[in-house]
Amino acid sequence: MKSVLAAPPLEVSEEQRAELERIARSSSMPYRSVVQAKALLLSADGVAIYEVARQLNVASNSVRSWRRRFVAGGVEGVGRIAKGRGRSSWLPAGTVAEVVRVTLEESPDDGSTHWSTRTLGEKMGVGKDTVARIWRDHNLKPWRTEGFKISSDPDFEAKLVDVVGLYLNPPERAVVFSFDEKTQVQALDRTQPSLPMTAGRAGTMTHDYKRHGTTDLFAAMNVGTGEVLYDTKKSHKATDVLAFFKLIDLHVARDLDIHVVLDNLSAHKAEPITTWLAHPKRARWHLHFTPTSSSWLNLVEGWFSILTKRRLKKGVFTSVAQLEEAIELWAEHWNDDPTPFVWKKPVDEIIAKVKRGRATLASVKSATNH
């Protein structure tokens, strides 16, 4: 039953929503404007005031005040400080805007890739704490870099629709597998014994190690059940891939089709694979290749990540055999109570995000001529 105390969704026109979204995405506007815009967008979506406050780590009374100000003055009031309120800045006019501009558009004279609070403070004639405060207010973190890769596959959208379609609406009388290899899994032994975790102190592990060889882990996750077929091999050549495909074939009832999501590794398309699949007995097999540079689309990658964090990263192995036994034990326990990974991101949202990324890259390339 809906609480009578819950505030109704904030009424926002299409034009106002577009402007609020622009402010919420901004990296140069004051942080108070950005956070208020985010709060108003959540309120327009019907999110309760207390939940908005929790998500944005602000006071619920602040959210109420922003809502009232928006109703009275629209977008123009977002982020504005009422006359006579707030602390007066001792900085010369324009200093904050110039610090933000230099942070975003210029690099230090010594060739450093980004500014520190001290180097920028020296350039601007202000203290490092002032620079830090400005960065914090504008949510700027020049020391951080986030990795990204936008697929250049000309068939990106068609492959994306195909794979996500399998996840969300699998064919009847068929099993869908997400398949990949985790290559060069190392059997690492530490040079000194590790100390166990105690109250107030984390467990220890030496930074150096001894290598005792590697193994290649093959895994195919049943998208419907979460169960994983796996095997370890000395290499990941086409013949190894074919042997694993035959393992999958043995584990699937003959009256069911087999759909496999996999990447574009050359071994997956080599002659032994294509010849085996071309046989009439393999008519039930269907391969679905992810777009290039789109490993995030392969669900089994999530399983590899969990295996690494829970068993491999802190593990100590004195031989490849011991490593493979550890993988087998962990995987068997997983299969005793498997957890299927549910794909939730709609295709249209992914395509829209990729288009924005390509447009941004094109503008940056046009501006820098490379």
N, C-alpha and C positions, 0 to 999 in steps of 0.2 A: 504493500500500500504506500503510495507516495505521500511524503510528509507535507502537511499544510504549511510548515514553516520554511520549506525549501523555496528559494528565490526562483522566479520564472526565468526562462532563457532570455538573455539580453537581446533586444531587437536591434539588428544591425543590417543596414542596406548592403547591396552588392558592392556599391562604390566604397562604402565605409570599410567593408571587410577587406577589399583589395588594398586599401591604404593601411589598415592595421597589419595585414600580412607583410606588407613592404617594411613597415617599421619593425616588426618582430624579427625579420631576417637581417636587419641592418647590423653592420659591424662598426659603423662610425657614429651612429646616433648615441645620445646618453643612455646609459644602462637603464635608468628609471623609465625612459620612454619605451625601451624594448620590453621590459618586464611587464609594464602596464598594458602594452598592446597584446602580449601573450595572455595575460589575465582576462582581457576583454574578449579575445577570441574564444577562450575556453568557456567563458560565461555565455557567449552567443551560441555555443554548442550544447548548452544545457548542463554543463558541469556545475555541481554544487559549490557554493562559496568556500566552504571549509576544504573541499577537495582541491579547488584552485589554489588556495593558500598553501596547502600541503605540497602540491606539485612544484610551486614556484618559491617555496620557503619564505613566504611573507606572512604578515598578519592578516587575519580574516577581515578585520576592520578596514585595512587598507584596500582590500578588494571591494568592499562595500562602497568606500569613498570613491574609488575609480569608476565604479558603475554609475554612481549618482552624477559624477562630473561628466561622464560620457553622455548620459541622458540629457544633461543640461546644455552641454557645449559641443557634443560630437567629437570628431577626431582631433579638432584643433586644441582640445584641452589635454590630450594625452602627453604626459611627461612634463607639463608645465608646472612650475612652482608658483604658488600664489604670491602676490606682491606682499613683501614684508615677511615672508616665510623663508626658511632655509638659511644656511650660513653664507655670508658674503665671502666671495673668493678674494684672496690677496694677490692672485696672479694677474699680471697685465692682461688686458682684453685680447682675446685671440690666442692666448698661449695654449689652452687646452686643445683647441681645434688644430693648431700647428703641431703639437705633439702627436696627435692622432694621425695627421697627414703624413708626417715624417716617418712614423712607425710603419704605415701602410705602403708608402710610395718610395722611400729612400733607403739606402744601405750605408753602413758606416764607411768612412774613408779608408780604413785599414783593410777592407776587403772581407770583413766578417759577413756572414750570411744574414745576420739579424742583430738588432740592437739589444743591449742589456740596459737595465735601469740606470746604471752608472754612466755608460757611454752616451746614452741619449740625454741624460741629465746634464752632462758636461756640455754637450752641443747646444742644448736649449737654455743653459744658465739656470737650471732649477735643481733641486735635490733629487736623489734617487727615489726617496719615498713619495715625492710628488708624482714622478713618472709612474711608479707602481700604482698609486691611487688612480691616476688617469686611466691606466691600462685596465685596472679592475672595474672602474666605472663603465668603461666601454667594452668590456669583455674581450680584451685583446691579450693574446698569449703568443708573442712572436717566437718564443723558444720552442714551441710545439709544432710538429708537422704530422699531418695525418696522411696515411697512404691511400691511394686510389688508383683505379685503372678502368678506363672506359673502353669497352670492347669496340674494336674496329671491324668486327665481322659484318660483311655486307648483308648477311642473312640473320642478323641479330634478332630482329623482332619475330620472324617466323620460327626460329629455334626456341626463343623464349616462350612464345605462345604454346608451342608443341610440348615443351617440358612441363611448364606450369599446368597445362591442361591435363597431363598425365597425373600430376600430384593431386589436383583438385577433383578431377572426374575420371578416374581410371577406367579402362575398358572392362566390360563384363567378361567373366571367365578368363581372367588374365592375372598374372602376377607382375608387379612393377618393381624393379630393382634399381637402386642408386649405387653405381659401381665406381671404384677408383682404386689406385694403388698408393700406399704410403711408402715411398722408397727410402732406402738408406737409413732404416731405423737402427740406431747405434746401440751396441751392448757396451755400456759405459760403467767402469768400476772406479770408485774414488780412491785417491792416493792415501787417504787417512780415514780412520773410522769416523762416522758421524755421531753427534751427540743427540740424544732424544729430546723431545720437547718437554719442558717443565713449566710449572706455573710462573708466568712473568717472563719466560724466555722461549723463543722459537727454537725448533730443532735446527741443527747446524749441518752443513755439507761443504766440503772443500770445493773451491772453484776449479781446481785442476782434476784431471781424470786420466784413466787409462782406457784406450780403445781395444775392444776384443772382437771386432768385426761388425758386420751389418747384416740385416735381413730386409727383404721387401715384403710388406704386408698387403695382401689382396683382400678386399672386403666388398660385399654386395649387401646392402640393406634392403630388406623387404619393406617398401614404403607403407604398406597396409598394416603390418604387424610390428615393425621395428626390429624383428629378428635379423641377425647378421650372419651370412655365410662368409667364412674367412679361410685364408691359407697363407703360409709364409713360404717364400721361395728365395733362391740365391740371386735371381735377376728378374727383370720385368720385360723380357723380349716377347715378340709376338707368340712364340710357342708357349711361353708361360701364361700369357693372357688366354690363349686357346684352351690350355689345360684347365684354367679356372672356369671358363665358359662351360666346359664339359661338366665340371663339378656342379654348376648351377643347373644345367640341363638334367642331371641325375636327381636333383632335389625337388624338381617341380613336376607335379602330376602330368601325365601325357595329354590329358584333355584340356590343359590350360595353356594359353599363350604366354610368352615371356617378353616383357618390354624392359629394356635396360637403358638407363640414363648414364652417359659417360662423356668424358672430355675428348678432345681432338688429338690425343697422343698418337703418333704415327703407328705405334704397335697395335693400336685398336683398329687400324684400317689396313693392316698389312695383308699380304697374299694368303698366308695360312688361315687368317680369320675369314676373309671374304670367300675363300674356297669352301671352307667348312659351312658357312652360313648359306651358301648357294645351293647346297644339297637339298632335295625335296623334303628330307626328314626334318630339316630345320626351318620349315616354312612358318612355324609358330614363333620364331625369333624376330624381334624388331629392335633395332638400335636407334637411340635418340641422342644425338650429339648436342651438348651445350655449346653456346657461342664461345668463341675464343675469349680468353681472359675473363671468364665468368665462372670460376670455381665455386663462388658463393651460391650458384644455382644447384649444385650437387649436394643433396642432403647427407650423403655419407661423410662429407667433410666435417659435419658437426660431430659425428660419432668418433672420427679420428681425433678431433679436438678434446673430447671428453676422455678418451683413452690416454692421450698424452698427459693431460692434467692430473688424472687420478692414478695412473700407474707408471708411466714411462719417465716423466720429468724428474721425479725424485727417486726413481728406482736405481738399484745398484745391481749390475749384472756382470758376472765374471766370464761369461761365454755367450755365444749366439744361441746355443741350445737352451741356456737358462732364460735368456730373453724371450725366446719363442714359447717356452713353457709358461712364462708369466703372462704373455699375451693370450695364450689359449685359455688359461684359468680365468682371466678377467673377462674374456669374451663369452665363455660358457656361463659365467654368473650373469652377464648381461642378458643372454638368451633365456635364462631361467625366468626372468621377468622383464621382457623387452619393452622399451618405450618408443612408440612411433613418433617421428618428427612431423608435425603438421605445418604445411605451407600456408601462410596467411596473406602474404603481400599480393594484391591484385596486379594483373599484368599491366593495366593502363597506368597505374601509379609508377611502376618501374620504368615504363617507356617514357612517361613524362619527365621523370627525374633524369634519365639518360639524355633526353633531348636538351634539357636545361644544361647538363654538364657539357655536352658537345658544343652548344652555343657559347657557353662561357669560355671553353678552351679555344674556340675559333676567334673570339674577341681578343683574348690574351695573345694568341699567336699573331693576330693582325697588328696588335699594338707593339709587339716586340720583334716582329719580323723573323721569328724562328719557332 
